[in-house]
């Protein structure tokens, strides 16, 4: 039997990385076993980004590796009317993939940004009613989502900001986006740097209420009646209780050069090495709190995944320098001036693949609760030695770099190790 979308591939039910693994969940929640199975098969892949030009190649790659959690399959950092033309494509593609493999989870995102183009979206009547408000004909007002005291003004550039979850307009936006994603077929939402958006939300009471409202909507509208939620947050217990908001935690990978590293450009046989570290900056290792999960089971430490994070930039001042930033400093300098995925993309082929294998085992074994998400399609930055040349975007594609077979083998070996 073959994959109905890609006949040269095996059927998803016969993929050697996933034979015998349980991926069932429903409106009652997700078990720890099933959650861990998904996190152990997570791959970051912006399927619906970049004008859809690589969508089919991305999907083929994900079926090849055996990924089940398609993280960041869309990353709407700057939401706007351009999305309207994407929605039919998303709905059709998600349905087509689920015909081939009903276990796949597509993830979408609600990020820590406000931009004027959010005003392109009209507020549906059902969103007003969910908050006990009389429906009216108007669009979102992104300026009403921002912190009233001006905090984070122009945070990401002119006319941008960070949404304040305590503002009603932000709550309407979160609920609107969550419901829309469920209707399109997405079953997971990443909330980005929720710690910025909840600065004034003591005990995460409002964030918890909005997430629970989306869950209620998902029970009747999501494909399996349950949506998974995560964010860059490592202690999301509600108001001094042991009840967790997120289904799992997510963190950037975080790491530093070896102590004896010296400045040099990456080259075959001479990579820019990075070691993963416990306790560096805001790393999650040994630090994912436990409690009662949204599905009702108790854990001493909520399972988590780490990703090759991006900022689509690098620090030219520290290019090719093994910089060891202080705990209070931003992290790019620790990756030889790059953000994490940009660093990964410029390393020699053999080191890049060996590092993936090492990272997978290190994360899995450091505390027994973490999983290293595979990179697939992620935005980064083009490095240049010209100090006057602006940083340019660059996309890492695993299928263009020859890394797909390594990722597939990592997943297969994990399955074999389970007996």
C-alpha positions as a printed Julia matrix, in Angstrom:
419×3 Matrix{Float64}:
   0.0    0.0    0.0
   1.28   3.47  -0.88
   0.68   7.05   0.22
  -2.31   8.3   -1.83
  -0.71  11.75  -2.22
   2.79  10.51  -3.03
   2.67   6.98  -4.49
   6.45   6.54  -4.21
   6.15   6.74  -0.41
   4.8    4.12   1.96
   1.31   4.57   3.4
   1.36   6.62   6.63
   0.0    3.62   8.52
   3.06   1.65   7.42
   5.71   4.27   8.12
   8.44   2.52  10.16
   8.68   5.49  12.56
   5.04   5.21  13.62
   3.89   1.59  13.39
   2.09   0.69  16.6
   2.04   4.2   18.06
  -1.23   5.64  19.34
  -2.31   9.05  18.0
  -5.97   9.01  19.07
  -7.6   11.86  20.96
 -11.09  13.33  21.05
 -13.2   16.05  22.67
 -12.4   14.64  26.11
  -8.72  15.48  25.75
  -5.41  13.86  24.96
  -3.6   11.27  27.07
   0.02  11.66  28.12
   1.01   8.7   25.93
  -0.58  10.2   22.82
   0.76  13.7   23.56
   4.28  12.34  23.88
   3.88  10.41  20.64
   2.98  13.63  18.86
   5.79  15.66  20.44
   8.27  12.96  19.48
   7.17  13.36  15.85
   7.09  17.17  15.73
   8.61  19.0   12.78
   8.65  22.74  12.19
   7.44  23.42   8.65
   5.84  26.62   7.31
   3.65  24.74   4.83
   1.4   27.71   3.99
   4.06  30.44   3.97
   6.11  31.96   1.15
   3.37  32.15  -1.46
   2.72  28.38  -1.26
   5.5   27.78  -3.78
   7.04  24.98  -1.69
   3.84  23.57  -0.21
   3.82  20.25  -2.05
   7.54  19.7   -1.44
   7.03  20.48   2.24
   4.16  18.02   2.53
   6.14  15.31   0.74
   9.04  15.9    3.13
   6.79  15.62   6.2
   5.31  12.36   4.98
   8.84  11.12   4.27
  10.15  11.82   7.78
   7.01  10.5    9.46
   6.18  13.77  11.22
   2.74  13.85  12.86
   2.82  17.29  14.52
   3.27  19.84  11.71
   4.35  22.77  13.85
   4.11  26.36  12.6
   2.42  25.16   9.41
   1.33  28.77   9.13
   3.02  31.75  10.83
   0.88  34.89  10.46
   3.24  37.4   12.08
   1.55  40.26  10.18
  -2.13  39.27   9.81
  -4.09  41.05   7.09
  -6.43  40.7    4.13
  -3.85  38.7    2.18
  -5.0   35.74   4.27
  -8.45  35.72   2.67
  -7.11  34.09  -0.49
  -5.22  31.49   1.56
  -8.17  30.19   3.55
  -9.73  28.06   0.76
  -6.28  26.61  -0.01
  -5.65  25.84   3.66
  -9.04  24.19   4.09
  -8.66  22.08   0.94
  -5.05  21.1    1.65
  -5.69  20.16   5.26
  -8.64  18.01   4.18
  -6.54  16.38   1.44
  -3.72  15.56   3.87
  -6.19  14.14   6.38
  -7.58  11.83   3.72
  -4.09  10.37   3.47
  -3.38  10.46   7.21
  -6.13  11.49   9.66
  -3.61  11.62  12.54
  -1.73  14.71  11.27
  -1.96  17.87  13.41
  -1.6   21.25  11.69
  -0.52  24.13  13.95
  -1.29  27.84  13.49
  -0.15  30.81  15.59
  -1.41  33.91  17.39
   1.68  36.03  17.91
   2.76  38.85  20.21
   2.28  41.58  17.64
  -0.21  44.23  16.63
  -0.16  45.77  13.15
  -2.6   48.11  11.36
  -3.6   45.37   8.89
  -5.42  43.55  11.69
  -8.1   46.11  10.94
  -8.79  44.28   7.67
 -10.84  41.72   9.61
 -14.5   42.25  10.48
 -15.61  40.98  13.88
 -18.17  38.18  13.41
 -21.41  38.33  15.38
 -20.64  35.07  17.19
 -17.48  36.61  18.65
 -19.41  39.51  20.17
 -22.04  37.13  21.54
 -19.4   34.89  23.16
 -18.44  37.88  25.31
 -22.04  38.85  26.07
 -21.89  41.84  23.71
 -24.43  43.06  21.19
 -23.08  42.4   17.65
 -22.13  45.45  15.63
 -20.73  45.98  12.17
 -17.11  46.96  12.62
 -13.58  45.73  12.07
 -10.93  45.11  14.68
  -9.12  48.13  16.09
  -5.51  47.06  16.65
  -4.72  50.32  18.44
  -7.18  49.23  21.16
  -5.23  46.01  21.71
  -2.07  47.79  22.89
  -0.98  48.57  26.45
  -2.66  51.84  27.46
   0.52  53.19  29.05
   2.48  52.9   25.79
   4.59  49.9   26.73
   5.98  48.05  23.69
   5.04  50.88  21.34
   6.75  50.3   17.96
   8.19  47.08  19.4
   8.56  45.39  16.01
   8.81  48.53  13.87
   6.71  51.65  13.23
   3.0   51.31  14.09
   3.46  47.94  15.76
   3.05  46.84  19.33
   2.37  43.96  21.69
  -1.28  43.07  22.41
  -2.34  43.38  26.03
  -4.5   40.41  26.98
  -6.34  42.52  29.58
  -7.83  44.68  26.8
 -11.23  43.56  25.52
 -10.18  44.11  21.89
  -7.28  41.69  22.35
  -9.59  39.11  23.89
 -11.97  39.42  20.95
  -9.02  38.99  18.57
  -7.67  35.88  20.29
 -11.08  34.24  20.34
 -11.79  35.21  16.72
  -8.49  33.76  15.51
  -8.82  30.58  17.56
 -12.32  29.89  16.25
 -11.27  30.64  12.67
  -8.32  28.25  12.92
 -10.57  25.48  14.24
 -12.97  26.02  11.34
 -10.1   25.77   8.84
  -8.96  22.41  10.24
  -6.03  23.4   12.47
  -5.83  21.47  15.73
  -3.03  23.29  17.53
  -2.28  26.95  18.33
   1.06  28.42  19.34
   0.74  31.71  21.24
   4.33  32.94  20.9
   5.73  35.1   23.72
   2.6   35.03  25.84
   4.63  36.37  28.76
   4.75  39.75  26.99
   1.01  39.77  26.32
   0.14  38.8   29.92
   2.29  41.38  31.71
  -0.8   42.77  33.46
  -2.73  39.5   33.66
  -2.0   38.45  37.25
  -2.09  34.68  37.57
  -2.93  34.3   33.85
  -6.62  34.5   34.77
  -7.69  36.25  31.55
  -5.43  34.17  29.31
  -6.87  31.03  30.88
 -10.45  32.25  30.3
  -9.83  32.97  26.61
  -8.16  29.59  26.06
 -11.07  27.85  27.77
 -13.51  29.73  25.53
 -11.63  28.53  22.43
 -11.66  25.0   23.82
 -15.44  25.22  24.24
 -15.79  26.3   20.61
 -13.43  23.52  19.5
 -15.56  20.82  21.13
 -18.29  21.52  18.58
 -16.24  22.75  15.61
 -12.7   21.31  15.63
 -12.13  18.15  13.63
 -11.66  15.92  16.67
 -13.3   18.21  19.22
 -10.03  19.15  20.93
  -7.35  21.73  20.19
  -3.83  21.72  21.64
  -2.3   24.95  22.95
   1.29  25.93  23.66
   3.4   29.05  24.05
   6.86  30.25  25.02
   5.91  29.96  28.66
   7.26  27.54  31.21
   5.0   28.1   34.2
   1.4   28.64  33.17
  -0.29  27.49  36.33
  -3.42  29.53  36.96
  -3.6   31.94  39.91
  -1.43  29.99  42.36
  -3.18  26.68  41.61
  -1.71  23.56  40.07
  -3.94  23.77  36.97
  -2.03  24.22  33.72
  -3.37  26.23  30.77
  -1.27  24.73  27.96
  -1.29  21.14  26.76
   2.5   21.24  26.37
   5.29  23.75  26.66
   7.56  25.0   23.88
  10.97  26.64  24.07
  13.78  27.78  21.81
  16.7   25.34  21.84
  19.28  27.59  23.57
  22.97  26.79  23.62
  26.51  28.16  23.77
  29.86  27.55  22.05
  32.36  25.3   23.86
  34.53  27.1   26.4
  37.69  26.68  24.25
  36.1   27.86  20.95
  38.0   30.44  18.89
  36.68  32.8   16.16
  36.35  31.21  12.72
  33.91  30.9    9.84
  32.03  27.6    9.39
  33.8   25.21   7.05
  33.9   21.46   6.36
  35.77  19.84   9.22
  35.63  23.05  11.24
  32.04  23.8   12.29
  30.93  26.45  14.73
  30.07  24.1   17.57
  27.13  24.66  19.92
  26.51  22.81  23.16
  23.06  22.66  24.73
  23.04  23.92  28.31
  20.83  23.6   31.36
  20.16  26.96  33.0
  21.36  29.17  30.15
  19.25  32.28  29.57
  15.6   31.11  29.53
  16.14  27.46  28.58
  13.42  25.05  29.68
  15.59  22.03  30.51
  14.81  20.69  34.01
  12.43  23.63  34.4
   9.03  22.68  32.94
   6.62  22.78  35.9
   3.98  20.15  36.42
   0.4   20.17  37.58
  -3.0   19.12  36.28
  -3.18  19.29  32.5
  -6.21  20.55  30.53
  -6.99  16.89  29.77
  -7.16  16.12  33.48
  -4.06  14.03  34.08
  -1.39  15.07  36.57
   2.3   15.32  35.73
   5.42  16.26  37.68
   6.71  18.13  34.63
   4.64  19.07  31.57
   6.11  17.52  28.39
   7.69  20.05  26.04
   9.42  20.49  22.71
  12.34  22.72  21.79
  12.61  24.34  18.37
  15.34  25.93  16.29
  14.07  29.45  16.91
  14.4   32.37  14.56
  14.59  36.14  14.63
  15.53  36.43  10.92
  18.63  38.42  11.79
  22.11  38.19  13.26
  24.58  40.44  15.06
  27.2   41.54  12.53
  29.45  42.75  15.33
  29.84  39.18  16.56
  29.82  37.31  13.23
  31.86  34.08  13.54
  32.7   34.92  17.15
  32.12  32.38  19.95
  30.34  34.88  22.15
  29.11  33.87  25.6
  26.27  36.27  26.44
  25.33  37.07  29.99
  22.08  35.74  31.35
  20.36  39.09  30.8
  21.43  39.52  27.18
  19.52  38.52  24.07
  20.49  35.14  22.78
  21.67  35.44  19.17
  25.26  36.17  20.19
  25.57  32.74  21.78
  25.08  31.09  18.38
  28.11  32.65  16.71
  26.04  35.84  16.13
  23.14  34.03  14.42
  19.66  33.14  15.5
  19.32  29.4   16.0
  18.02  28.28  12.6
  20.39  30.63  10.73
  23.32  29.13  12.64
  22.11  25.63  11.82
  21.69  26.38   8.12
  25.3   27.59   7.61
  27.03  24.67   9.3
  28.79  21.93   7.26
  26.53  19.08   6.15
  28.09  16.33   8.26
  28.12  18.43  11.43
  24.56  19.66  10.9
  23.24  16.11  10.68
  25.39  14.8   13.54
  24.27  17.74  15.68
  20.61  16.89  15.03
  21.15  13.34  16.27
  23.0   14.61  19.32
  20.35  17.23  20.11
  17.54  14.68  19.8
  19.13  12.34  22.35
  20.35  15.1   24.67
  16.93  16.74  24.94
  15.09  13.45  25.3
  17.36  12.23  28.09
  18.14  15.4   30.07
  14.96  15.19  32.13
  12.71  12.65  30.42
  10.08  15.23  29.46
  11.5   17.01  26.39
  11.66  16.38  22.66
  13.77  18.05  19.99
  11.56  19.24  17.16
  13.03  18.67  13.72
  13.53  21.76  11.49
  11.88  21.61   8.09
  10.97  24.96   6.53
  11.88  28.01   8.62
  12.81  31.61   7.96
  16.32  32.77   8.82
  18.85  35.31   7.62
  21.51  35.42   4.89
  24.94  36.14   6.35
  27.21  38.64   4.67
  30.65  39.94   5.49
  29.75  43.45   4.28
  28.98  45.51   7.41
  26.95  48.0    5.37
  24.73  45.46   3.62
  21.34  45.0    5.3
  20.37  41.6    6.63
  18.35  39.65   4.07
  15.86  36.85   4.72
  16.75  33.27   3.88
  14.64  30.14   4.18
  16.0   26.86   5.5
  14.47  23.96   3.58
  15.42  20.51   4.85
  14.58  18.99   1.46
  17.07  21.31  -0.26
  19.86  20.67   2.24
  19.8   16.88   2.16
  18.75  16.58   5.82
  15.46  14.72   5.33
  16.85  11.19   5.54
  18.63  12.01   8.79
  15.39  13.23  10.32
  13.51  10.2    9.07
  16.16   7.92  10.58
  16.02   9.78  13.92
  12.29   9.12  14.11
  12.7    5.49  13.04
  15.46   4.82  15.57
  13.29   6.35  18.29
  10.52   3.93  17.39
  12.89   0.95  17.4
  14.26   1.97  20.8
  10.8    1.55  22.3
  10.78  -2.17  21.51
